[in-house]
């Protein structure tokens, strides 16, 4: 999940660089929307899950969120390359005091609004995922929650660093932007599958000792 999130962020910066015409502006807008979505998603998921005491809900909700992120990542990878013609249509310019034409402020506002509309929903889901996993740990492993939550944060941060590094230095140069985003989506789908199947595995594991114990008891009867 952490790897996929940072892969998306780097890929989106590249895509929006063609829209804004400047990597610095693209990185600023994408990072701002990314952090905004993470914050809103984490806050909303926390409020939502606290009203649902069922311990099976957080992990199931996490799996659904990861699957939706994967779908959204693929859709954005297909849509973002088409923003160039739209940006050229809505762009307007003004002549500055030095005689050069500059992009107008209204154009930047419009392009920023497009970025918010496209990126905010998926980044909100990303923000929700870590909160949901933490709630799952607190509800199912409260006595061990300290080191488990710490390990979770460490894994997420390490994955994010790996995703950011691999995207620019390995993935994009070799397979391109769309395929890189598709790999991130595969990681999301894998996380979703694990999360949705994990409760079944835990139930099976929990029922195994009962069966063994019963069998042993029967075997010792005269």
C-alpha positions in Angstrom: 0.0 0.0 0.0 2.8 2.4 0.9 4.7 1.5 -2.3 1.6 2.0 -4.5 0.8 5.4 -2.9 4.1 7.0 -3.7 4.2 5.4 -7.2 0.9 7.2 -7.9 2.2 10.5 -6.5 5.3 10.5 -8.7 3.4 9.4 -11.8 0.7 12.1 -11.2 3.4 14.8 -10.9 4.7 13.6 -14.3 1.3 13.7 -15.9 0.3 17.1 -14.5 3.7 18.5 -15.6 2.3 18.3 -19.1 -0.8 20.2 -18.0 0.9 23.0 -16.0 3.9 23.2 -18.2 6.2 23.3 -15.2 7.4 20.4 -12.9 7.6 22.7 -9.9 4.0 23.8 -10.2 2.9 20.3 -10.9 4.7 18.9 -7.9 3.3 21.6 -5.7 -0.3 21.1 -6.7 -0.1 17.3 -6.6 1.6 17.2 -3.2 -0.9 19.7 -1.8 -3.9 17.7 -3.0 -2.3 14.5 -1.9 -1.7 15.7 1.6 -5.1 17.2 1.8 -6.8 14.0 0.8 -4.7 11.9 3.2 -5.8 14.2 6.1 -9.4 14.3 5.2 -9.6 10.5 4.6 -7.8 9.7 7.8 -10.1 12.0 9.8 -13.3 10.8 8.1 -12.4 7.1 8.4 -11.6 7.5 12.1 -15.0 9.1 12.8 -16.8 6.5 10.7 -15.1 3.4 12.1 -15.4 4.5 15.8 -19.2 4.2 15.5 -19.0 0.6 14.4 -17.8 -1.7 17.2 -17.8 -4.9 15.0 -14.1 -5.9 14.9 -14.5 -7.4 11.4 -15.4 -4.1 9.8 -12.0 -2.2 9.8 -10.1 -4.9 7.9 -13.0 -5.5 5.4 -13.3 -1.7 4.9 -9.5 -1.5 4.3 -9.7 -4.2 1.7 -12.6 -2.5 -0.1 -10.7 0.8 0.0 -7.5 -0.7 -1.5 -9.6 -2.3 -4.3 -11.2 1.1 -5.0 -7.8 2.8 -5.0 -6.5 0.3 -7.6 -9.5 1.0 -9.8 -9.1 4.7 -9.4 -5.4 4.5 -10.1 -6.0 2.8 -13.4 -8.7 5.2 -14.4 -6.5 8.2 -13.6 -3.7 6.7 -15.6 -6.0 6.6 -18.6 -7.6 10.0 -18.1 -4.6 12.2 -17.1 -2.8 12.0 -20.4 -5.9 13.5 -22.1 -5.8 16.7 -20.0 -3.3 18.4 -22.3 -5.9 19.5 -24.9 -8.3 20.5 -22.2 -5.6 22.6 -20.5 -4.8 24.4 -23.8 -8.5 25.2 -24.3 -9.0 26.8 -20.9 -5.6 28.5 -20.7 -5.5 32.3 -21.1 -2.5 34.7 -21.0 -1.6 38.2 -20.1 1.3 40.4 -21.0 3.5 41.2 -18.1 5.5 44.4 -17.6 8.5 42.8 -19.1 6.6 42.2 -22.3 6.4 38.4 -21.9 3.1 36.6 -22.0 2.3 34.7 -18.8 -0.4 32.3 -17.8 -3.2 34.1 -16.1 -4.2 33.4 -12.4 -7.6 32.2 -13.5 -6.0 29.5 -15.6 -4.0 28.3 -12.6 -7.1 28.2 -10.5 -9.0 26.2 -13.1 -6.1 23.7 -13.5 -5.8 23.4 -9.7 -9.6 22.7 -9.5 -9.2 19.9 -12.1 -6.4 18.4 -10.0 -8.6 18.6 -6.8 -11.6 17.0 -8.6 -9.5 14.1 -10.0 -7.1 13.4 -7.2 -9.0 14.2 -4.0 -11.3 11.1 -3.9 -8.5 8.6 -4.4 -6.2 10.3 -1.9 -9.0 10.4 0.7 -9.2 6.6 0.3 -5.4 6.4 0.7 -5.7 8.4 3.9 -8.4 6.1 5.2 -6.4 2.9 4.8 -3.8 3.4 7.5 -6.5 4.6 10.0 -8.6 1.5 9.3 -5.6 -0.8 9.8 -4.8 0.9 13.1 -8.4 0.5 14.3 -8.2 -3.2 13.3 -5.1 -3.6 15.5 -6.6 -1.8 18.4 -9.8 -3.9 18.3 -8.1 -7.3 17.9 -4.6 -7.0 19.5 -5.0 -4.2 22.1 -2.3 -5.6 24.4 0.2 -5.7 21.6 -1.0 -2.6 19.8 2.1 -0.5 20.6 4.7 -2.5 18.7 2.1 -3.6 16.0 1.1 0.0 15.2 4.8 1.0 15.2 5.6 -1.8 12.8 2.7 -0.8 10.6 3.9 2.8 10.4 7.5 1.6 9.7 6.4 -0.7 6.9 4.2 2.0 5.4 7.0 4.6 5.5 9.5 2.2 4.1 7.2 1.2 1.3 6.6 4.8 0.5 10.3 5.5 0.2 10.8 2.4 -2.0 8.0 3.5 -4.2 9.3 7.0 -4.7 12.8 5.8 -5.5 11.8 2.9 -7.8 9.4 5.0 -9.8 11.9 7.5 -11.2 15.0 5.3 -11.2 13.6 2.0 -12.4 10.0 1.7 -13.4 9.1 4.8 -15.5 12.4 4.7 -17.6 11.7 1.0 -18.4 8.0 0.5 -18.7 6.5 4.1 -18.9 4.0 6.0 -16.9 0.8 4.0 -17.6 2.4 0.6 -16.9 4.0 2.0 -13.7 0.6 3.1 -12.5 -0.8 -0.3 -13.5 1.8 -2.0 -11.3 0.8 0.2 -8.4 -2.8 -0.9 -9.0 -1.8 -4.5 -8.9 -0.2 -3.9 -5.5 -3.5 -2.3 -4.3 -5.5 -5.3 -5.5 -3.0 -7.7 -3.8 -3.4 -5.8 -0.5 -7.2 -5.9 -0.9 -7.2 -9.6 -1.6 -5.1 -10.4 1.5 -7.2 -8.2 3.7 -10.5 -9.6 2.5 -9.3 -13.2 2.9 -7.4 -12.8 6.2 -10.5 -13.1 8.4 -11.4 -16.4 6.8 -7.8 -17.7 7.4 -8.0 -16.5 11.1 -11.4 -18.2 11.6 -10.0 -21.5 10.1 -6.9 -21.3 12.3 -9.0 -20.5 15.4 -11.2 -23.6 14.8 -8.3 -26.0 14.3 -7.3 -26.4 18.0 -10.9 -27.1 18.9 -11.1 -30.0 16.5 -7.7 -31.3 17.6 -8.6 -31.0 21.3 -11.9 -33.0 20.8 -10.1 -35.7 18.8 -7.5 -36.1 21.6 -10.1 -36.2 24.3 -12.0 -39.0 22.4 -8.7 -40.9 21.9 -8.0 -41.0 25.6 -11.4 -42.4 26.6 -11.3 -46.1 27.6 
